[in-house]
Structure formats: structure tokens, C-alpha cells
């Protein structure tokens, strides 16, 4: 969702990895820190959250994640099935015959 469907498909199919600076430039990360600064920065964020209005802090996450959860529910089973079929097709003993289109097996 953050990088867009076209970029996501490209990186999933090519296996190309993104470096931290590219992720930061594309807005996938908000910050990139050295390992020894990560925990102290996390505590700093936690303190800022605790200073906010309790109801806002408590209700923000479910409100923001509602759309993400719905997308996951709509697609996770199909995605897992396709992942399993792709993985299974690589086993030489009993490869799975994967149709070239969803309608080839009808």
C-alpha cells in the first residue's frame, strides 16, 4: 500500500531489495537510525504518545488500521493459496500443475 501496486509487484517478482535511503525517500520509513539509537528513539516516541489525550491515543490505531485489516481479510487467504501453489510447484517429486490463467482448469 505504501509503495503502490506497480512498485510492489515489481519488487516482489524481481526480488530486488531496497536500501534504507530509498525507503526513506519513498516515504516507506520515517526515520533511519544507527542500531544503538533505535531503542532510545522508540522510548522518546512512547513518551510523546503518553502525553497525548488518552482517548485520541487509544482510538487512533483502530481507526487507522480498519482499512488495512479489511484489505488483509479480503486477500490473505487467496494470497496464501497462490504462495503455496508457487512454492509447491518447485518440488521435483510432485510438482503442482499451475494453470496459466485462473480459468484454464474449468
C-alpha angles and dihedrals in degrees: 000000000000097000097035131249098275095051091043092053091047094052094042092052098041097039089223113159126223122225122228094255092055091049089050092048092050093049095248090122128033096203140011115204138174111264093251092058099048099086095046090049091050090053089048090055091046091053091050090051092050089055092057125091106287096227092050092049092046096047099038098078098050091045093051096041096049093090093043092051092049091051090050092050091049096050113021099086093048091046093049090049092052092045090051092049092049092048093045093051089066095061107101096206098062111001117192114241103234113198115232091231130021090251100050093092095055 
